[in-house]
Amino acid sequence: MTLQILDAIQWPAMALTLIAAWLVGSQHTHRRHWGFWCFIGSNLLWIIWGWHDSAYALITLQLGLFLLNVRGQRKTDSDHAQSS
């Protein structure tokens, strides 16, 4: 990837994080489900950007949040399956 693309990754990562937070705050299980997937996507984008920028604390944070988001996504899936 070119440096300009890597520098620009922070903007879609930020937007995806905001969208994810909005979706996870929903009362609808389907939206929360997609919110966790958006968070997982944003975690991956932040990790790519952090690696490029040598922001190792950010990478560590995003890895931890990634694991929490995977847990949240799984719990949302099981909650949805139980209510169906």
C-alpha positions in Angstrom: 0.0 0.0 0.0 1.2 3.5 -0.7 1.9 5.9 2.2 -1.0 8.1 1.2 -3.5 5.3 1.5 -2.0 4.2 4.8 -2.2 7.7 6.1 -5.8 8.0 5.0 -6.9 4.8 6.7 -7.5 6.6 9.9 -10.5 8.5 8.5 -12.6 5.4 7.5 -11.5 3.8 10.7 -12.8 6.7 12.7 -16.1 6.8 10.7 -16.6 3.1 11.1 -16.0 3.4 14.9 -18.7 6.0 15.2 -21.2 4.0 13.1 -20.4 0.9 15.2 -21.0 2.8 18.4 -24.4 4.0 17.1 -25.4 0.6 16.0 -24.3 -1.2 19.2 -26.4 1.3 21.2 -29.5 0.1 19.4 -32.3 -1.8 21.1 -32.6 -4.0 18.0 -30.5 -7.2 18.1 -29.9 -7.1 14.4 -28.4 -3.6 14.6 -26.2 -4.5 17.6 -25.0 -7.5 15.6 -23.9 -5.3 12.7 -22.4 -2.8 15.2 -20.0 -5.4 16.5 -19.0 -6.4 13.0 -18.4 -2.7 12.3 -16.3 -2.4 15.5 -14.3 -5.5 14.4 -13.7 -3.8 11.0 -12.6 -0.6 12.6 -10.3 -2.5 15.0 -8.6 -4.0 11.9 -8.3 -0.6 10.2 -6.8 1.0 13.3 -4.3 -1.9 13.6 -3.2 -1.4 10.0 -2.9 2.4 10.6 -1.1 1.9 13.9 1.4 -0.5 12.4 2.2 2.0 9.7 2.6 4.8 12.2 4.4 2.7 14.8 1.7 3.4 17.3 2.1 0.2 19.4 -0.1 1.3 22.3 -2.9 1.8 19.8 -2.3 -1.6 18.3 -2.4 -3.2 21.7 -5.6 -1.4 22.6 -7.2 -2.4 19.3 -6.3 -6.0 19.8 -7.9 -6.0 23.2 -11.0 -4.2 21.8 -11.1 -6.7 18.9 -11.4 -9.6 21.4 -14.1 -7.8 23.4 -16.0 -7.1 20.1 -15.7 -10.7 19.0 -17.2 -11.7 22.4 -20.0 -9.1 22.1 -20.8 -10.3 18.6 -21.0 -13.9 19.7 -23.2 -13.0 22.7 -25.5 -11.0 20.3 -25.7 -14.0 18.0 -26.6 -16.3 20.9 -29.2 -13.8 22.3 -30.7 -13.6 18.8 -30.8 -17.4 18.5 -32.5 -17.7 21.9 -35.2 -15.2 21.1 -36.0 -16.8 17.7 
